Amino acid sequence: MLGLRQEILPPSGVEFAKCMRLTHSTLNSNSRQKVVCNLVVARNNYLRIFEVVEEQGGASGNAEGSASEPVPGEMEMDSHGDGFINVTELRTAVRAPPHTVLKLYLIREHRIYGIVTGLDQVQTMATTEDGLDRLLISFRDAKIALMEWSDVVYDLVTVSIHTYERSTQVNTNTNPHFRSLLRVDPLYRCAALLLPLGGLALLPFYQTQAELDILDQEQNVTSFAKEAPYSPSFVLDLPADVDNRIKQVVDIAFLPGFNNPTLAVLYKSEFTSTGYVQCLQYI
């Protein structure tokens, strides 16, 4: 028997959102509008890319609440009644700045293959050439996709896909409600994906030409390895390689201000369970 599934309505709402410089401006060079950034939102398998544009919302009235324009040279008695003031200069000095509004314009939308569990931005060596950020997407089936915008196809293109489905932590996972976490170093030096059972997948990125020059000194380095914006990823077993007290990872976060990528791990030293509460009271 063949089962069929048809999606009638796309997922509504937003679960993940990220502001970044993903695309070039779609406005004309002489336009009075201003592109602030791009907004990337996702929910389940639905991904949308917006352009945030700042537009003039019309000039506001003066500070005194009068909608009429002052007449040049207009004079008015001051509050004390013993002198005159120039109303034109006064109203011009206290006039409020023009009112602006932010609007969203949809650029592209996609139904992608996989359930999104995280969005973030990264900057590679190519960012210094085009000034654009790269989009990093994590999926529920332990995958990371590095995407970038292409003006040729006017759409996102895949730079690389990194899969950790065959890792020991994923194959032996028995928790169906596990949610992976995607984190990126503040200086975009590497990305981390939390795997089940304390596994941590790390994906380093090249930032300078000096890092690529080191590859030239090594042997058996392919040309693709020199052109890729990242070095080979690896999986770190936190309980075995870091601390055996790590039983359940709650959250991870990269710390700013360090010379090397530094990760803070919030964890539990014991597995939690409703039926385990009474046992802990006697320990």
C-alpha positions in Angstrom: 0.0 0.0 0.0 1.4 3.4 -1.1 1.0 6.3 1.3 0.8 9.8 0.0 1.2 13.1 1.9 0.3 16.5 0.6 0.9 19.8 2.4 -2.1 22.0 2.0 -0.9 25.1 3.9 2.7 26.0 4.7 3.8 26.3 8.3 2.6 29.5 9.9 4.5 31.6 12.4 8.2 32.0 13.0 10.4 29.7 15.1 13.8 30.9 14.1 14.9 34.4 12.9 18.2 36.0 12.0 19.1 39.5 10.8 22.1 39.6 8.5 23.6 41.0 5.3 22.7 38.1 3.0 21.9 39.8 -0.3 22.8 42.9 -2.2 20.4 45.8 -2.2 17.5 45.4 -4.7 16.9 49.2 -4.7 18.1 51.6 -7.4 21.1 53.7 -6.7 19.2 56.9 -6.7 16.4 55.6 -4.5 15.6 57.6 -1.3 14.9 54.3 0.5 17.6 52.6 2.6 18.1 48.9 3.0 18.8 48.1 6.7 19.5 44.3 6.5 18.0 41.0 5.5 15.7 39.0 7.8 15.7 35.2 7.4 12.9 33.3 9.2 12.1 29.6 9.3 9.6 27.2 10.8 9.7 23.5 10.2 10.6 23.2 6.5 9.6 26.7 5.4 12.3 29.3 4.8 11.7 32.9 3.9 14.1 35.8 3.1 13.0 39.4 3.5 14.6 42.7 2.9 14.2 45.3 5.6 13.8 48.7 4.0 13.7 52.1 5.8 11.2 54.5 4.1 10.0 58.0 4.8 6.7 57.9 6.6 5.9 61.6 6.1 7.1 64.7 7.9 5.7 65.1 11.4 4.3 68.4 12.8 6.4 70.9 14.8 6.9 70.6 18.5 4.1 73.1 19.2 1.5 70.9 17.5 0.7 73.4 14.8 0.3 72.0 11.3 0.7 75.4 9.6 4.1 76.4 8.2 5.7 79.5 9.8 5.7 82.7 7.7 9.3 84.0 7.1 10.0 86.9 9.4 6.9 86.3 11.5 7.2 87.9 15.0 5.3 87.0 18.1 5.1 88.3 21.7 7.0 86.2 24.2 5.4 84.7 27.3 6.4 87.6 29.5 5.0 90.2 27.2 8.1 92.4 27.3 9.7 91.4 23.9 9.3 89.8 20.6 10.7 86.5 19.2 11.3 85.3 15.7 8.7 82.5 15.3 10.3 81.2 12.1 13.7 80.5 13.6 12.2 79.0 16.8 10.0 76.5 14.9 12.7 75.6 12.6 15.1 74.8 15.5 12.7 72.6 17.4 11.2 70.8 14.3 11.1 67.0 14.8 13.1 64.9 12.3 11.3 63.2 9.5 9.4 60.1 10.5 10.6 56.8 9.1 9.1 53.4 9.0 10.6 49.9 8.4 8.9 47.6 5.9 9.6 44.0 4.9 9.8 42.9 1.3 9.8 39.2 0.5 12.7 38.2 -1.7 12.6 34.4 -1.8 10.8 31.5 0.0 11.6 27.8 0.0 10.2 24.5 1.2 13.4 22.7 2.1 14.1 19.0 2.7 14.4 18.7 6.4 13.1 20.3 9.7 15.1 23.4 10.6 16.5 23.4 14.1 18.6 26.5 13.9 19.7 29.6 11.9 22.8 31.7 12.2 25.2 33.8 10.2 28.9 33.2 9.4 31.6 35.2 7.6 34.2 33.5 5.5 37.1 34.8 3.5 34.7 35.5 0.6 32.9 38.0 2.8 35.8 40.4 2.4 35.2 40.4 -1.3 31.4 40.8 -1.6 30.6 42.1 1.9 27.8 39.4 2.4 27.2 37.0 5.2 26.7 33.3 4.8 23.7 31.4 6.1 24.2 28.4 8.3 21.2 26.1 8.7 20.9 23.1 11.1 18.4 20.3 10.6 16.8 17.7 12.9 18.6 14.8 11.3 22.0 16.1 12.4 23.0 18.0 9.4 24.4 21.5 8.8 24.1 23.4 5.4 26.3 26.3 4.5 24.4 28.6 2.1 25.3 31.8 0.2 23.4 34.2 -2.0 24.0 34.1 -5.8 23.1 37.1 -7.9 23.4 34.9 -11.0 20.5 32.6 -10.1 19.0 35.2 -7.7 18.6 32.6 -5.0 20.4 30.7 -2.3 23.0 28.1 -3.4 24.6 25.4 -1.3 28.2 25.8 -0.5 28.5 22.6 1.6 26.5 20.1 3.6 27.9 18.4 6.7 26.1 15.4 8.0 26.6 13.6 11.3 23.9 11.0 11.0 26.4 8.1 11.3 28.0 9.4 14.5 27.9 7.2 17.5 25.8 9.7 19.5 23.1 9.8 16.8 22.9 6.1 16.2 22.6 5.2 19.9 20.2 8.0 20.8 16.9 6.8 22.3 15.4 10.2 23.1 12.9 11.1 20.4 12.4 14.6 21.8 16.0 15.6 21.5 16.5 19.1 19.9 19.9 20.0 18.5 21.4 23.4 19.2 23.3 25.5 16.6 25.8 28.0 17.9 28.4 30.2 16.1 31.5 31.8 17.5 31.2 35.7 17.8 34.2 36.1 15.5 32.9 33.4 13.1 35.8 31.1 13.7 33.8 28.0 14.1 30.3 26.6 14.5 29.0 24.0 17.0 26.1 21.6 16.7 24.9 19.8 19.8 24.3 16.1 19.3 22.5 13.6 21.5 24.3 12.0 24.5 26.8 14.9 24.9 28.1 14.9 21.4 29.4 18.1 19.9 30.1 18.6 16.2 32.6 21.4 15.5 33.0 23.0 12.1 36.0 25.5 11.9 36.1 28.3 9.3 39.1 29.9 7.7 39.3 33.6 8.4 42.7 34.7 7.0 45.0 33.9 4.2 47.7 32.8 6.7 45.5 29.9 7.7 45.4 28.7 4.1 49.2 29.2 3.7 49.6 26.6 6.4 47.8 24.1 4.2 50.4 24.6 1.4 53.1 23.5 3.8 51.3 20.3 4.6 51.4 17.2 2.4 48.5 15.4 0.6 46.3 18.5 0.6 43.9 18.6 -2.3 42.9 21.7 -4.3 39.4 21.5 -3.0 40.6 21.7 0.6 42.4 25.0 -0.3 39.3 26.4 -1.9 36.8 25.4 0.7 36.0 28.1 3.3 36.2 25.6 6.2 38.5 22.9 7.5 37.4 19.3 8.2 34.8 19.0 11.0 35.0 16.6 13.9 32.8 15.3 16.7 33.8 15.8 20.3 32.4 13.5 23.0 32.0 15.7 26.0 31.6 13.0 28.7 34.6 11.0 27.4 36.9 13.8 26.3 36.1 16.7 28.6 34.3 15.7 31.9 32.7 12.4 32.8 30.2 14.3 35.0 28.4 15.6 31.9 25.3 13.5 31.6 22.8 15.9 29.9 23.7 19.1 28.1 21.1 21.8 28.6 22.7 24.7 26.6 25.9 25.8 25.0 27.2 29.3 24.2 30.4 30.7 22.7 32.1 33.3 25.0 33.3 36.6 23.4 36.7 38.2 24.1 38.9 35.1 24.0 41.9 34.5 21.6 40.6 31.0 20.8 37.0 29.9 20.5 35.7 29.2 24.0 32.5 27.4 24.7 30.5 27.4 27.9 28.5 24.3 28.6 25.5 24.1 30.9 24.9 20.5 31.9 23.3 18.2 34.4 25.4 15.6 36.3 22.4 13.2 36.6 19.7 12.2 34.1 16.3 13.6 35.0 13.2 11.5 35.3 9.9 11.8 37.1 10.3 8.4 38.7 13.8 9.2 39.8 12.7 12.0 42.2 12.0 9.8 45.2 15.4 8.1 44.8 17.3 11.3 44.9 15.7 12.3 48.2 17.4 9.4 49.9 20.9 10.0 48.4 
